[in-house]
């Protein structure tokens, strides 16, 4: 299993390296033990993290309330928990894989 994410039951735990001030919000590549995500928002008072959560809610087809920021609201290094994602981007292995 990949080191940037793991499953705890039906919850995906994801380690993220946020890249604020990007031209557009997109998922980048895996760097070490983190998934790089470019965020088209300024890193001011947690705005980039809030934008990231909205983006990932759409990507994983879950309501924003299903995503918990474990740590890193005001930091580029983050850990998120996504409860029961309905859709997985290609680099995320399915539960039990």
N, C-alpha and C positions, 0 to 999 in steps of 0.2 A: 504494500500500500504506500501511496505517496506520503511524504513527510509534511506537506503543507496543509493537509486536511485529514480528518478521521471521523468516523461515525460513532456516536453514542446512542445506540438504539436507532430511532428514526430522526435523530438530530445530527446535522452536519456541523462539525467544528472546523472553522476555516481560519488560517493565519494569513493576514493580508499585509502587504506593503503598499500603503497608499501613496499615490503620486498626484498631489493637488496641483492646481493651475494648469491642467492639461487643456488642449484644444477641444477634446471631446472625451466623454466617459466611456472607457472600453476596458475589457479584461486583457491584461498583458500576458507575460510568461511567468513560469515558476522560477523564482530566484532563491536557491537554497531551500529553506523551510517556509517560504512565504509565496503567496500568489500576488503578483504585481497587478494593481488596478489603477489606471489613470482616471482622475476625477476632475471634471470640468467645473471646479468651484474653488473659491479662495479658502485657505485654511484659517478661517476667522471664527472664533467662538463655536467650534464644532460644526460649522456649516458644511464643510467638505465631508465629514462623516455622515451627517444627515442625508446629504446628496447620495453618498455611496450606498446607504441603507435603502433609499428609494430605488436606486438603480438595481441593486441585487434582488430586491423584492420582485421586480419585473423579470429579471433574468431567471430566477428560481421559481417563478410563478407562485409566490406566497404573499400574504398580506404583510405590510411593514411590521405589524405587531408580532409576527413569527420570527423576527430577527432581533437578537440581543447582542449588543456590543459588550463583550466581557471586559475588555480593556482597550485603551487606545483612542478614546473619543477625541482627545486633543493631541494625538501623536500619529506619526505615519505608520508605526507598528501597531497592528490591531489584531484582536481575536474576536470573531463573530460566531454565534451559534444560530443556525437556521433550522427551525423546527419543521419537519416533514416537507422538504422541498418537492414540488411536483415536477420540476424540470431541472436537468443538470447540464451545465456547460460541458463541452467535450473533454476538458482536462480533469473533471471530477469523476472519480470512480463511483459506481453505484454502491449502495449499502451491501455489505456482505461480500464484496468483490475482493 
